[in-house]
Amino acid sequence: MINIAKPVIGPEEKQAVMEVLDSGIIAQGPRTKAFEEGFAAMCQVKHAVATSSGTTALHVAMLANKIGDGDEVVTTAFTFIASANSVLYAGARPVFADINPRTFNIDPEKIEAAITPRTKAILPVHLFGLSCDMDPIMKIAQKHNLVVIEDACQSHGATYKGKKVGSYGTGTFSLYPTKNITSAEGGMITTDDDAVDDECRVIRQHGMRKRYFHEELGYNFRMTDVHAAIGLAQLQKLAVFNR
Ligand SMILES: Cc1ncc(COP(=O)(O)O)c(C=O)c1O
């Protein structure tokens, strides 16, 4: 068998996990917070919200941006199924625009033809570590007043004209073992928008701002500190892994 991706786990990850296990705080706690802060710094954004997977990061990002029933989201079919599924989870409809055959990423020239009065967002997928062509995508989004939710699940640390992916709109990342870095399972949402950050945290934790006061329908999409400890150790190695 030829491995196409193999997680590289060193003594740093193992020691970090043991420290969490010994600490007694093993669910979402200080390690998750530290991982979020480190990830936000890596993406050059204000906020990062850790989740249980890239799929749940996408799901929460949809809901936090108020994508819902009757809405349409323009995206690409040339991706992992979770990109389009996240649109369906929110009750909206994915509308596919074709890719550029040279980059395999969504072709900005095909996006505008897919926009209807129901379109609420564009979901570009930065596939295989390569950023989408963000200048025209952001221009189209601005022109049509659309939200941009980036699926950067395969592109941690990638840049477009020097700007990090995940810093254009609401960014989403996967930390599955085949990704640039891993936390075994896990995801991350990135944003500069305080309101989106706040809403993501509420949806991730049962719709709660105050303990046991449930303001809206939420989920348990939290990351554990055991996973965050692995992710935090991996984050220090991202540049080396990417190289
Ligand atoms: C492009 C893309 N989007 C979404 C996902 C979903 O991430 P996860 O497997 O962590 O749920 C993946 C990875 O599997 C992916 O490659």
The ligand as a Tripos MOL2 file, in Angstrom:
@<TRIPOS>MOLECULE
LIG
   16    16     1     0     0
SMALL
NO_CHARGES

@<TRIPOS>ATOM
      1 C1        -12.3130   20.1870    1.4120 C.3       1 LIG1
      2 C2        -12.8020   19.5520    2.6870 C.ar      1 LIG1
      3 N1        -13.8920   20.0560    3.3020 N.ar      1 LIG1
      4 C3        -14.3520   19.5240    4.4470 C.ar      1 LIG1
      5 C4        -13.7380   18.4460    5.0430 C.ar      1 LIG1
      6 C5        -14.3380   17.8610    6.2920 C.3       1 LIG1
      7 O1        -13.4520   17.8200    7.3680 O.3       1 LIG1
      8 P1        -13.5980   16.6810    8.5140 P.3       1 LIG1
      9 O2        -13.2110   15.3890    7.8830 O.co2     1 LIG1
     10 O3        -12.6060   17.1210    9.5550 O.co2     1 LIG1
     11 O4        -14.9770   16.7030    9.0010 O.co2     1 LIG1
     12 C6        -12.5950   17.8970    4.4360 C.ar      1 LIG1
     13 C7        -11.8380   16.7760    5.0230 C.2       1 LIG1
     14 O5        -12.1780   15.6840    5.1940 O.2       1 LIG1
     15 C8        -12.1300   18.4470    3.2210 C.ar      1 LIG1
     16 O6        -11.0640   17.9400    2.5940 O.3       1 LIG1
@<TRIPOS>BOND
     1     1     2 1
     2     2     3 ar
     3     2    15 ar
     4     3     4 ar
     5     4     5 ar
     6     5     6 1
     7     5    12 ar
     8     6     7 1
     9     7     8 1
    10     8     9 2
    11     8    10 1
    12     8    11 1
    13    12    13 1
    14    12    15 ar
    15    13    14 2
    16    15    16 1
@<TRIPOS>SUBSTRUCTURE
     1 LIG1         1 GROUP 0 **** ****
